[in-house]
Amino acid sequence: MKIIAFTFISLIILFFVIKFCFAMRGGKAILRIILHAALGFAVLALINLTSFLSGVHIPLNGWSAGITALFGVPAVCGQLLLQLLF
């Protein structure tokens, strides 16, 4: 179990480093990362606010918030797809 947790945390750190490197290429890295996280949270909030119309709700917990902050809108789309499938 500890190996799975260590692997998962290592992958998250690796993805964050890769994302930071790509953000550095365009300049203003911190601003771009914060903007992508804010857009992800805005989309997550929009999905949860319209859940009474669509019937799809993404629960807000540490994992969903962390993934949304790290990957932004594509992570929310992936979580939405998982909610629709399962």
DRENPABA-422055 format. One record per residue: residue number from 1; residue in three letters; x, z, y of N, C-alpha, C, O, CB in turn. Coordinates in pm, whole numbers, always signed. Each point is the difference from the previous one (the first is absolute). Glycine has a CB too. Example, Ala and Ser with C-alpha at 12.3 -4.5 7.8 and 13.67 -1.06 7.14 Angstrom:
<koldos>
bakol=1; miti=ALA; n.px=+1319; n.pz=+780; n.py=-569; ca.px=-89; ca.pz=+0; ca.py=+119; c.px=+90; c.pz=+0; c.py=+120; o.px=+104; o.pz=+66; o.py=-2; cb.px=-293; cb.pz=+59; cb.py=-115
bakol=2; miti=SER; n.px=+154; n.pz=-197; n.py=+222; ca.px=+82; ca.pz=+6; ca.py=+119; c.px=-77; c.pz=+73; c.py=+109; o.px=+51; o.pz=+17; o.py=+111; cb.px=+67; cb.pz=-232; cb.py=-174
</koldos>
This chain:
<koldos>
bakol=1; miti=MET; n.px=+82; n.pz=+0; n.py=-120; ca.px=-82; ca.pz=+0; ca.py=+120; c.px=+87; c.pz=+0; c.py=+126; o.px=-34; o.pz=-64; o.py=+99; cb.px=-147; cb.pz=+185; cb.py=-225
bakol=2; miti=LYS; n.px=+293; n.pz=-49; n.py=+122; ca.px=+87; ca.pz=+4; ca.py=+117; c.px=+66; c.pz=-135; c.py=+23; o.px=+29; o.pz=-36; o.py=+114; cb.px=+12; cb.pz=+279; cb.py=-154
bakol=3; miti=ILE; n.px=-17; n.pz=-317; n.py=-67; ca.px=+62; ca.pz=-132; ca.py=+15; c.px=-96; c.pz=-95; c.py=+71; o.px=+43; o.pz=-79; o.py=+84; cb.px=+93; cb.pz=+117; cb.py=-292
bakol=4; miti=ILE; n.px=-264; n.pz=-31; n.py=+176; ca.px=-99; ca.pz=-86; ca.py=+64; c.px=-11; c.pz=+34; c.py=+149; o.px=-6; o.pz=-89; o.py=+84; cb.px=-121; cb.pz=+69; cb.py=-301
bakol=5; miti=ALA; n.px=+124; n.pz=+148; n.py=+249; ca.px=-8; ca.pz=+42; ca.py=+140; c.px=+126; c.pz=-42; c.py=+76; o.px=-9; o.pz=-47; o.py=+114; cb.px=-136; cb.pz=+240; cb.py=-180
bakol=6; miti=PHE; n.px=+261; n.pz=-176; n.py=+4; ca.px=+125; ca.pz=-39; ca.py=+65; c.px=+4; c.pz=-152; c.py=+23; o.px=+43; o.pz=-46; o.py=+106; cb.px=+74; cb.pz=+242; cb.py=-213
bakol=7; miti=THR; n.px=-162; n.pz=-273; n.py=+9; ca.px=-3; ca.pz=-144; ca.py=+13; c.px=-96; c.pz=-43; c.py=+110; o.px=+33; o.pz=-87; o.py=+80; cb.px=+23; cb.pz=+65; cb.py=-322
bakol=8; miti=PHE; n.px=-173; n.pz=+84; n.py=+247; ca.px=-99; ca.pz=-34; ca.py=+102; c.px=+51; c.pz=+32; c.py=+140; o.px=-16; o.pz=-81; o.py=+92; cb.px=-166; cb.pz=+124; cb.py=-259
bakol=9; miti=ILE; n.px=+242; n.pz=+73; n.py=+184; ca.px=+55; ca.pz=+38; ca.py=+130; c.px=+115; c.pz=-91; c.py=+39; o.px=+14; o.pz=-36; o.py=+117; cb.px=-83; cb.pz=+274; cb.py=-157
bakol=10; miti=SER; n.px=+152; n.pz=-276; n.py=-57; ca.px=+111; ca.pz=-91; ca.py=+28; c.px=-51; c.pz=-137; c.py=+44; o.px=+57; o.pz=-60; o.py=+91; cb.px=+83; cb.pz=+183; cb.py=-258
bakol=11; miti=LEU; n.px=-246; n.pz=-171; n.py=+103; ca.px=-56; ca.pz=-129; ca.py=+40; c.px=-61; c.pz=+6; c.py=+141; o.px=+13; o.pz=-96; o.py=+76; cb.px=-58; cb.pz=+47; cb.py=-316
bakol=12; miti=ILE; n.px=-19; n.pz=+158; n.py=+273; ca.px=-56; ca.pz=+16; ca.py=+134; c.px=+111; c.pz=-1; c.py=+105; o.px=-12; o.pz=-65; o.py=+104; cb.px=-180; cb.pz=+195; cb.py=-199
bakol=13; miti=ILE; n.px=+300; n.pz=-59; n.py=+67; ca.px=+114; ca.pz=+2; ca.py=+93; c.px=+60; c.pz=-139; c.py=+12; o.px=+34; o.pz=-43; o.py=+111; cb.px=+13; cb.pz=+283; cb.py=-169
bakol=14; miti=LEU; n.px=-32; n.pz=-311; n.py=-54; ca.px=+56; ca.pz=-134; ca.py=+2; c.px=-88; c.pz=-95; c.py=+81; o.px=+52; o.pz=-77; o.py=+81; cb.px=+52; cb.pz=+119; cb.py=-304
bakol=15; miti=PHE; n.px=-235; n.pz=-37; n.py=+203; ca.px=-91; ca.pz=-85; ca.py=+77; c.px=+5; c.pz=+33; c.py=+149; o.px=-6; o.pz=-91; o.py=+83; cb.px=-142; cb.pz=+72; cb.py=-284
bakol=16; miti=PHE; n.px=+159; n.pz=+148; n.py=+235; ca.px=+8; ca.pz=+36; ca.py=+141; c.px=+129; c.pz=-52; c.py=+62; o.px=-2; o.pz=-47; o.py=+114; cb.px=-136; cb.pz=+251; cb.py=-160
bakol=17; miti=VAL; n.px=+248; n.pz=-197; n.py=-25; ca.px=+127; ca.pz=-51; ca.py=+52; c.px=-8; c.pz=-151; c.py=+19; o.px=+46; o.pz=-53; o.py=+102; cb.px=+79; cb.pz=+239; cb.py=-216
bakol=18; miti=ILE; n.px=-184; n.pz=-255; n.py=+17; ca.px=-15; ca.pz=-145; ca.py=+14; c.px=-89; c.pz=-35; c.py=+119; o.px=+30; o.pz=-91; o.py=+76; cb.px=+0; cb.pz=+65; cb.py=-325
bakol=19; miti=LYS; n.px=-140; n.pz=+99; n.py=+264; ca.px=-90; ca.pz=-25; ca.py=+113; c.px=+70; c.pz=+28; c.py=+132; o.px=-17; o.pz=-75; o.py=+97; cb.px=-181; cb.pz=+133; cb.py=-241
bakol=20; miti=PHE; n.px=+277; n.pz=+47; n.py=+149; ca.px=+73; ca.pz=+33; ca.py=+122; c.px=+103; c.pz=-108; c.py=+32; o.px=+20; o.pz=-35; o.py=+117; cb.px=-55; cb.pz=+280; cb.py=-162
bakol=21; miti=CYS; n.px=+101; n.pz=-299; n.py=-57; ca.px=+98; ca.pz=-107; ca.py=+22; c.px=-67; c.pz=-125; c.py=+55; o.px=+53; o.pz=-65; o.py=+90; cb.px=+88; cb.pz=+157; cb.py=-274
bakol=22; miti=PHE; n.px=-258; n.pz=-127; n.py=+129; ca.px=-72; ca.pz=-116; ca.py=+53; c.px=-50; c.pz=+26; c.py=+142; o.px=-3; o.pz=-92; o.py=+82; cb.px=-65; cb.pz=+31; cb.py=-315
bakol=23; miti=ALA; n.px=+29; n.pz=+182; n.py=+262; ca.px=-45; ca.pz=+33; ca.py=+135; c.px=+116; c.pz=-5; c.py=+99; o.px=-19; o.pz=-37; o.py=+115; cb.px=-164; cb.pz=+181; cb.py=-212
bakol=24; miti=MET; n.px=+301; n.pz=-105; n.py=+52; ca.px=+118; ca.pz=-3; ca.py=+87; c.px=+36; c.pz=-143; c.py=+40; o.px=+53; o.pz=-23; o.py=+108; cb.px=+30; cb.pz=+233; cb.py=-217
bakol=25; miti=ARG; n.px=-112; n.pz=-304; n.py=+21; ca.px=+33; ca.pz=-138; ca.py=+27; c.px=-72; c.pz=-53; c.py=+122; o.px=+57; o.pz=-79; o.py=+76; cb.px=-17; cb.pz=+46; cb.py=-317
bakol=26; miti=GLY; n.px=-162; n.pz=+74; n.py=+262; ca.px=-79; ca.pz=-49; ca.py=+112; c.px=+18; c.pz=+81; c.py=+127; o.px=-52; o.pz=-40; o.py=+105; cb.px=-109; cb.pz=-43; cb.py=-270
bakol=27; miti=GLY; n.px=+232; n.pz=+195; n.py=+160; ca.px=+16; ca.pz=+85; ca.py=+116; c.px=-115; c.pz=+99; c.py=+13; o.px=-109; o.pz=-24; o.py=-51; cb.px=+234; cb.pz=-159; cb.py=+163
bakol=28; miti=LYS; n.px=-100; n.pz=+292; n.py=-46; ca.px=-99; ca.pz=+106; ca.py=+22; c.px=-60; c.pz=+47; c.py=-132; o.px=-122; o.pz=-2; o.py=-20; cb.px=+71; cb.pz=-94; cb.py=+246
bakol=29; miti=ALA; n.px=+139; n.pz=+139; n.py=-317; ca.px=-41; ca.pz=+32; ca.py=-137; c.px=-100; c.pz=+115; c.py=-7; o.px=-102; o.pz=-12; o.py=-67; cb.px=+324; cb.pz=-68; cb.py=-8
bakol=30; miti=ILE; n.px=-194; n.pz=+188; n.py=+143; ca.px=-87; ca.pz=+117; ca.py=-8; c.px=-139; c.pz=-33; c.py=+53; o.px=-101; o.pz=+42; o.py=-58; cb.px=+300; cb.pz=+109; cb.py=+83
bakol=31; miti=LEU; n.px=-206; n.pz=-224; n.py=+83; ca.px=-129; ca.pz=-39; ca.py=+58; c.px=-79; c.pz=-87; c.py=-97; o.px=-121; o.pz=+18; o.py=-14; cb.px=+220; cb.pz=-5; cb.py=+243
bakol=32; miti=ARG; n.px=-33; n.pz=-106; n.py=-296; ca.px=-68; ca.pz=-88; ca.py=-96; c.px=-50; c.pz=+79; c.py=-120; o.px=-111; o.pz=-25; o.py=-48; cb.px=+254; cb.pz=-166; cb.py=+123
bakol=33; miti=ILE; n.px=-64; n.pz=+284; n.py=-125; ca.px=-41; ca.pz=+80; ca.py=-116; c.px=-120; c.pz=+87; c.py=+37; o.px=-94; o.pz=+11; o.py=-78; cb.px=+330; cb.pz=-10; cb.py=-10
bakol=34; miti=ILE; n.px=-232; n.pz=+60; n.py=+205; ca.px=-113; ca.pz=+84; ca.py=+45; c.px=-124; c.pz=-86; c.py=+21; o.px=-111; o.pz=+43; o.py=-33; cb.px=+271; cb.pz=+118; cb.py=+142
bakol=35; miti=LEU; n.px=-144; n.pz=-280; n.py=-55; ca.px=-112; ca.pz=-90; ca.py=+22; c.px=-64; c.pz=-42; c.py=-133; o.px=-122; o.pz=-2; o.py=-12; cb.px=+231; cb.pz=-80; cb.py=+223
bakol=36; miti=HIS; n.px=-28; n.pz=+49; n.py=-310; ca.px=-53; ca.pz=-40; ca.py=-130; c.px=-73; c.pz=+116; c.py=-67; o.px=-104; o.pz=-21; o.py=-62; cb.px=+289; cb.pz=-146; cb.py=+39
bakol=37; miti=ALA; n.px=-131; n.pz=+287; n.py=+35; ca.px=-67; ca.pz=+117; ca.py=-57; c.px=-132; c.pz=+27; c.py=+72; o.px=-100; o.pz=+30; o.py=-65; cb.px=+323; cb.pz=+67; cb.py=+2
bakol=38; miti=ALA; n.px=-223; n.pz=-109; n.py=+196; ca.px=-123; ca.pz=+24; ca.py=+76; c.px=-107; c.pz=-104; c.py=-33; o.px=-118; o.pz=+33; o.py=-11; cb.px=+254; cb.pz=+68; cb.py=+195
bakol=39; miti=LEU; n.px=-95; n.pz=-226; n.py=-201; ca.px=-97; ca.pz=-103; ca.py=-40; c.px=-55; c.pz=+27; c.py=-139; o.px=-119; o.pz=-21; o.py=-25; cb.px=+239; cb.pz=-145; cb.py=+169
bakol=40; miti=GLY; n.px=-36; n.pz=+213; n.py=-233; ca.px=-46; ca.pz=+34; ca.py=-135; c.px=-101; c.pz=+113; c.py=+3; o.px=-103; o.pz=-6; o.py=-68; cb.px=+322; cb.pz=-68; cb.py=-22
bakol=41; miti=PHE; n.px=-191; n.pz=+178; n.py=+171; ca.px=-95; ca.pz=+111; ca.py=+11; c.px=-130; c.pz=-43; c.py=+67; o.px=-107; o.pz=+49; o.py=-34; cb.px=+300; cb.pz=+109; cb.py=+45
bakol=42; miti=ALA; n.px=-184; n.pz=-251; n.py=+84; ca.px=-121; ca.pz=-49; ca.py=+66; c.px=-88; c.pz=-76; c.py=-100; o.px=-122; o.pz=+15; o.py=+1; cb.px=+246; cb.pz=-29; cb.py=+218
bakol=43; miti=VAL; n.px=-63; n.pz=-68; n.py=-302; ca.px=-77; ca.pz=-74; ca.py=-101; c.px=-58; c.pz=+96; c.py=-103; o.px=-114; o.pz=-17; o.py=-43; cb.px=+261; cb.pz=-185; cb.py=+77
bakol=44; miti=LEU; n.px=-69; n.pz=+304; n.py=-74; ca.px=-49; ca.pz=+100; ca.py=-94; c.px=-121; c.pz=+75; c.py=+58; o.px=-98; o.pz=+24; o.py=-70; cb.px=+331; cb.pz=+0; cb.py=-24
bakol=45; miti=ALA; n.px=-224; n.pz=+12; n.py=+221; ca.px=-112; ca.pz=+68; ca.py=+65; c.px=-122; c.pz=-92; c.py=+11; o.px=-113; o.pz=+45; o.py=-19; cb.px=+276; cb.pz=+95; cb.py=+148
bakol=46; miti=LEU; n.px=-140; n.pz=-267; n.py=-99; ca.px=-110; ca.pz=-96; ca.py=+9; c.px=-70; c.pz=-17; c.py=-135; o.px=-123; o.pz=-7; o.py=-6; cb.px=+245; cb.pz=-111; cb.py=+190
bakol=47; miti=ILE; n.px=-46; n.pz=+112; n.py=-291; ca.px=-60; ca.pz=-11; ca.py=-133; c.px=-80; c.pz=+125; c.py=-33; o.px=-111; o.pz=-10; o.py=-52; cb.px=+299; cb.pz=-139; cb.py=-23
bakol=48; miti=ASN; n.px=-134; n.pz=+265; n.py=+106; ca.px=-72; ca.pz=+124; ca.py=-30; c.px=-123; c.pz=+19; c.py=+89; o.px=-99; o.pz=+59; o.py=-43; cb.px=+316; cb.pz=+41; cb.py=-31
bakol=49; miti=LEU; n.px=-211; n.pz=-149; n.py=+197; ca.px=-116; ca.pz=+12; ca.py=+88; c.px=-114; c.pz=-93; c.py=-41; o.px=-117; o.pz=+30; o.py=+25; cb.px=+271; cb.pz=+34; cb.py=+160
bakol=50; miti=THR; n.px=-119; n.pz=-176; n.py=-246; ca.px=-103; ca.pz=-95; ca.py=-43; c.px=-31; c.pz=+14; c.py=-149; o.px=-56; o.pz=-91; o.py=-60; cb.px=+132; cb.pz=-66; cb.py=+239
bakol=51; miti=SER; n.px=-41; n.pz=+268; n.py=-237; ca.px=-23; ca.pz=+18; ca.py=-144; c.px=-148; c.pz=+9; c.py=-34; o.px=-40; o.pz=-32; o.py=-112; cb.px=+259; cb.pz=+148; cb.py=+97
bakol=52; miti=PHE; n.px=-302; n.pz=-72; n.py=+110; ca.px=-143; ca.pz=+7; ca.py=-28; c.px=-61; c.pz=-140; c.py=-11; o.px=-104; o.pz=-17; o.py=-62; cb.px=+93; cb.pz=+238; cb.py=+181
bakol=53; miti=LEU; n.px=+74; n.pz=-321; n.py=-59; ca.px=-49; ca.pz=-137; ca.py=-11; c.px=+53; c.pz=-70; c.py=-125; o.px=-73; o.pz=-72; o.py=-68; cb.px=+59; cb.pz=+62; cb.py=+317
bakol=54; miti=SER; n.px=+141; n.pz=+33; n.py=-277; ca.px=+63; ca.pz=-73; ca.py=-111; c.px=-2; c.pz=+77; c.py=-131; o.px=+8; o.pz=-61; o.py=-107; cb.px=+135; cb.pz=-49; cb.py=+274
bakol=55; miti=GLY; n.px=-153; n.pz=+240; n.py=-160; ca.px=+3; ca.pz=+81; ca.py=-122; c.px=+140; c.pz=+26; c.py=-51; o.px=+16; o.pz=+57; o.py=-108; cb.px=-235; cb.pz=-149; cb.py=+53
bakol=56; miti=VAL; n.px=+320; n.pz=+52; n.py=+130; ca.px=+139; ca.pz=+20; ca.py=-40; c.px=+62; c.pz=+103; c.py=+93; o.px=-4; o.pz=-13; o.py=+122; cb.px=+22; cb.pz=-224; cb.py=-211
bakol=57; miti=HIS; n.px=+39; n.pz=+339; n.py=+29; ca.px=+63; ca.pz=+108; ca.py=+76; c.px=+139; c.pz=+24; c.py=-55; o.px=+16; o.pz=+19; o.py=-121; cb.px=-241; cb.pz=+87; cb.py=+172
bakol=58; miti=ILE; n.px=+325; n.pz=-105; n.py=+34; ca.px=+136; ca.pz=+32; ca.py=-41; c.px=+25; c.pz=+146; c.py=+37; o.px=+4; o.pz=+33; o.py=+118; cb.px=+78; cb.pz=-275; cb.py=-87
bakol=59; miti=PRO; n.px=-66; n.pz=+328; n.py=-130; ca.px=+19; ca.pz=+142; ca.py=+32; c.px=+131; c.pz=+21; c.py=+76; o.px=+103; o.pz=-60; o.py=-32; cb.px=-234; cb.pz=+123; cb.py=-172
bakol=60; miti=LEU; n.px=+126; n.pz=+21; n.py=+304; ca.px=+118; ca.pz=+28; ca.py=+81; c.px=+69; c.pz=+124; c.py=-57; o.px=-50; o.pz=+112; o.py=+12; cb.px=-58; cb.pz=-215; cb.py=+195
bakol=61; miti=ASN; n.px=+223; n.pz=+82; n.py=-267; ca.px=+82; ca.pz=+109; ca.py=-51; c.px=+146; c.pz=-32; c.py=+32; o.px=+30; o.pz=-96; o.py=+70; cb.px=-197; cb.pz=+147; cb.py=-256
bakol=62; miti=GLY; n.px=+256; n.pz=+30; n.py=+136; ca.px=+142; ca.pz=-18; ca.py=+31; c.px=+56; c.pz=-133; c.py=-48; o.px=+81; o.pz=-62; o.py=+70; cb.px=-58; cb.pz=+306; cb.py=-82
bakol=63; miti=TRP; n.px=-64; n.pz=-287; n.py=-107; ca.px=+51; ca.pz=-125; ca.py=-54; c.px=-51; c.pz=-120; c.py=+78; o.px=+78; o.pz=-89; o.py=+34; cb.px=-64; cb.pz=+196; cb.py=-258
bakol=64; miti=SER; n.px=-142; n.pz=-111; n.py=+251; ca.px=-54; ca.pz=-116; ca.py=+72; c.px=+52; c.pz=-5; c.py=+143; o.px=+28; o.pz=-108; o.py=+52; cb.px=-233; cb.pz=+117; cb.py=-195
bakol=65; miti=ALA; n.px=+219; n.pz=+107; n.py=+207; ca.px=+54; ca.pz=+2; ca.py=+136; c.px=+147; c.pz=-40; c.py=+2; o.px=+44; o.pz=-73; o.py=+89; cb.px=-209; cb.pz=+252; cb.py=-29
bakol=66; miti=GLY; n.px=+241; n.pz=-132; n.py=-157; ca.px=+141; ca.pz=-34; ca.py=-6; c.px=+24; c.pz=-147; c.py=-27; o.px=+86; o.pz=-63; o.py=+62; cb.px=-41; cb.pz=+291; cb.py=-140
bakol=67; miti=ILE; n.px=-122; n.pz=-284; n.py=-14; ca.px=+14; ca.pz=-142; ca.py=-31; c.px=-44; c.pz=-84; c.py=+119; o.px=+61; o.pz=-103; o.py=+30; cb.px=-98; cb.pz=+150; cb.py=-274
bakol=68; miti=THR; n.px=-69; n.pz=-5; n.py=+311; ca.px=-47; ca.pz=-72; ca.py=+118; c.px=+103; c.pz=+6; c.py=+112; o.px=+24; o.pz=-101; o.py=+67; cb.px=-260; cb.pz=+153; cb.py=-131
bakol=69; miti=ALA; n.px=+297; n.pz=+64; n.py=+84; ca.px=+102; ca.pz=+12; ca.py=+105; c.px=+123; c.pz=-83; c.py=-33; o.px=+65; o.pz=-54; o.py=+90; cb.px=-149; cb.pz=+283; cb.py=-37
bakol=70; miti=LEU; n.px=+118; n.pz=-239; n.py=-180; ca.px=+121; ca.pz=-71; ca.py=-38; c.px=-19; c.pz=-151; c.py=+1; o.px=+88; o.pz=-72; o.py=+47; cb.px=-24; cb.pz=+267; cb.py=-185
bakol=71; miti=PHE; n.px=-177; n.pz=-244; n.py=+87; ca.px=-18; ca.pz=-144; ca.py=-17; c.px=-103; c.pz=-61; c.py=+93; o.px=-7; o.pz=-123; o.py=+9; cb.px=+72; cb.pz=+156; cb.py=-242
bakol=72; miti=GLY; n.px=-145; n.pz=+47; n.py=+303; ca.px=-93; ca.pz=-53; ca.py=+98; c.px=-123; c.pz=-65; c.py=-59; o.px=-56; o.pz=+48; o.py=-99; cb.px=+249; cb.pz=-80; cb.py=+244
bakol=73; miti=VAL; n.px=-235; n.pz=-78; n.py=-84; ca.px=-125; ca.pz=-67; ca.py=-38; c.px=+3; c.pz=-54; c.py=-143; o.px=-102; o.pz=+10; o.py=-68; cb.px=+71; cb.pz=-69; cb.py=+308
bakol=74; miti=PRO; n.px=+142; n.pz=+1; n.py=-290; ca.px=-1; ca.pz=-46; ca.py=-139; c.px=-27; c.pz=+112; c.py=-100; o.px=-61; o.pz=-25; o.py=-104; cb.px=+219; cb.pz=-153; cb.py=+172
bakol=75; miti=ALA; n.px=-114; n.pz=+299; n.py=-39; ca.px=-26; ca.pz=+113; ca.py=-89; c.px=-148; c.pz=+35; c.py=-1; o.px=-55; o.pz=+33; o.py=-105; cb.px=+285; cb.pz=+53; cb.py=+148
bakol=76; miti=VAL; n.px=-294; n.pz=-94; n.py=+72; ca.px=-143; ca.pz=+28; ca.py=+7; c.px=-78; c.pz=-108; c.py=-75; o.px=-97; o.pz=+30; o.py=-69; cb.px=+127; cb.pz=+85; cb.py=+292
bakol=77; miti=CYS; n.px=+13; n.pz=-240; n.py=-211; ca.px=-65; ca.pz=-107; ca.py=-76; c.px=+17; c.pz=+23; c.py=-150; o.px=-93; o.pz=-23; o.py=-77; cb.px=+134; cb.pz=-139; cb.py=+268
bakol=78; miti=GLY; n.px=+76; n.pz=+206; n.py=-233; ca.px=+21; ca.pz=+30; ca.py=-141; c.px=-85; c.pz=+116; c.py=-47; o.px=-56; o.pz=-4; o.py=-110; cb.px=+287; cb.pz=-82; cb.py=+133
bakol=79; miti=GLN; n.px=-241; n.pz=+190; n.py=+57; ca.px=-86; ca.pz=+114; ca.py=-36; c.px=-147; c.pz=-42; c.py=-6; o.px=-75; o.pz=+46; o.py=-86; cb.px=+240; cb.pz=+111; cb.py=+193
bakol=80; miti=LEU; n.px=-205; n.pz=-243; n.py=-15; ca.px=-137; ca.pz=-50; ca.py=+0; c.px=-27; c.pz=-83; c.py=-126; o.px=-106; o.pz=+12; o.py=-61; cb.px=+106; cb.pz=-13; cb.py=+313
bakol=81; miti=LEU; n.px=+95; n.pz=-82; n.py=-289; ca.px=-15; ca.pz=-80; ca.py=-121; c.px=-10; c.pz=+90; c.py=-124; o.px=-81; o.pz=-25; o.py=-89; cb.px=+210; cb.pz=-162; cb.py=+199
bakol=82; miti=LEU; n.px=-48; n.pz=+291; n.py=-115; ca.px=-8; ca.pz=+93; ca.py=-113; c.px=-135; c.pz=+71; c.py=-3; o.px=-56; o.pz=+20; o.py=-108; cb.px=+305; cb.pz=+12; cb.py=+120
bakol=83; miti=GLN; n.px=-300; n.pz=+7; n.py=+104; ca.px=-131; ca.pz=+66; ca.py=+3; c.px=-110; c.pz=-95; c.py=-46; o.px=-95; o.pz=+43; o.py=-66; cb.px=+175; cb.pz=+103; cb.py=+252
bakol=84; miti=LEU; n.px=-70; n.pz=-273; n.py=-150; ca.px=-101; ca.pz=-97; ca.py=-41; c.px=+7; c.pz=-29; c.py=-149; o.px=-104; o.pz=-23; o.py=-63; cb.px=+113; cb.pz=-76; cb.py=+291
bakol=85; miti=LEU; n.px=+112; n.pz=+99; n.py=-285; ca.px=+14; ca.pz=-28; ca.py=-142; c.px=-37; c.pz=+117; c.py=-88; o.px=-59; o.pz=-18; o.py=-106; cb.px=+237; cb.pz=-140; cb.py=+164
bakol=86; miti=PHE; n.px=-144; n.pz=+279; n.py=-14; ca.px=-26; ca.pz=+118; ca.py=-83; c.px=-110; c.pz=+81; c.py=+62; o.px=-39; o.pz=+103; o.py=-54; cb.px=+275; cb.pz=-99; cb.py=-26
</koldos>
